[in-house]
Amino acid sequence: MNQDMIQSFINDNVNRYSSDTIKSYKIALSQFFSNCPKNYDEVKAKDIREWLAVMTAKGLKTRSVELKLTAVKSFYKYCMEENKLNINPTQIVQTPKKEESLPYYLNKKQLAMLQELTKDHPRDRAIVESLYSTGVRISELLNIKLEDIKWESRQIWVRKGKGNKERFVLFTYECAERLKTYLEDRNIDSPYLFPNQGGKPLSRDLVEHNFRKYKKVLGFRMTPHTMRHTFAAHLAEKGMDFNYIQELLGHSNINSTRIYTRLMNNARKKQYDQYHT
């Protein structure tokens, strides 16, 4: 009975869903009815909740559980449309709450590998070091002008931050040396720190393309924004006050603050585990 109804559901939706979706829906429905050996028209909401609990207990990620529930909900929606049921048992079953994933960042070894990979390319090495040292967004970095850099105090004035907010960020001695090496090698007359051949700000697409190349060579994922997360995590590992890190990041959104608080706590825990295992 169940199998016949599942097959009808698949047949009637074969042109609506992709082949991958059809496959995943078949698997999910098979798993559900194996866990709940009832006829489809006898299933109650509590049966579905119990199945969700079983999957969670087995360690399935929230996203995987959500996709399997979507399959069951689609099946029962179809049953209702075909007048096979009077009550949809999935109607009051809520989708599992998604876990908020932590921002991904590089560890010290991965960062060193990236620095080593770009060392023979002054501009690329300077971009990597600037992103890591300052924590600025890629859009902010590409809008920095030479006149915004205060070499004596190693500060950069970020004029056009997110939401048009201004702030000062700091950069390290290492970053200063990389920037100087790059600027000595540069033969483009432009007010921007990182210009293209025409003197305008370097293309964001080009920088992101380069990071995709780095990822291919080194074997771990990274984007320009990864450097921002890495900046924050490494400062947290060193024990810097979170409020100060938040100020350097230019955060005003409470949701951004919350996710970075979890990032800081995770970074500190990793450091603790490193010295206490």
Stockholm file with secondary structure:
# STOCKHOLM 1.0

chainA/1-277         MNQDMIQSFINDNVNRYSSDTIKSYKIALSQFFSNCPKNYDEVKAKDIREWLAVMTAKGLKTRSVELKLTAVKSFYKYCMEENKLNINPTQIVQTPKKEESLPYYLNKKQLAMLQELTKDHPRDRAIVESLYSTGVRISELLNIKLEDIKWESRQIWVRKGKGNKERFVLFTYECAERLKTYLEDRNIDSPYLFPNQGGKPLSRDLVEHNFRKYKKVLGFRMTPHTMRHTFAAHLAEKGMDFNYIQELLGHSNINSTRIYTRLMNNARKKQYDQYHT
#=GR chainA/1-277 SS CHHHHHHHHHHHHTTTSCHHHHHHHHHHHHHHHHHSCSCGGGCCHHHHHHHHHHHHHTTCCHHHHHHHHHHHHHHHHHHHHTTCCSSCTTTTCCCCCCCCCCCCCCCHHHHHHHHHHTTTCHHHHHHHHHHHHHCCCHHHHHTCBGGGEETTTTEEEESSCGGGCCEEEECCHHHHHHHHHHHHHCCCCCSBSSBCTTSSBCCHHHHHHHHHHHHHHHSSCCCHHHHHHHHHHHHHHTTCCHHHHHHHHTCCCHHHHHHHHHHHHHHHHHHHHHHCC
#=GC SS_cons         CHHHHHHHHHHHHTTTSCHHHHHHHHHHHHHHHHHSCSCGGGCCHHHHHHHHHHHHHTTCCHHHHHHHHHHHHHHHHHHHHTTCCSSCTTTTCCCCCCCCCCCCCCCHHHHHHHHHHTTTCHHHHHHHHHHHHHCCCHHHHHTCBGGGEETTTTEEEESSCGGGCCEEEECCHHHHHHHHHHHHHCCCCCSBSSBCTTSSBCCHHHHHHHHHHHHHHHSSCCCHHHHHHHHHHHHHHTTCCHHHHHHHHTCCCHHHHHHHHHHHHHHHHHHHHHHCC
//
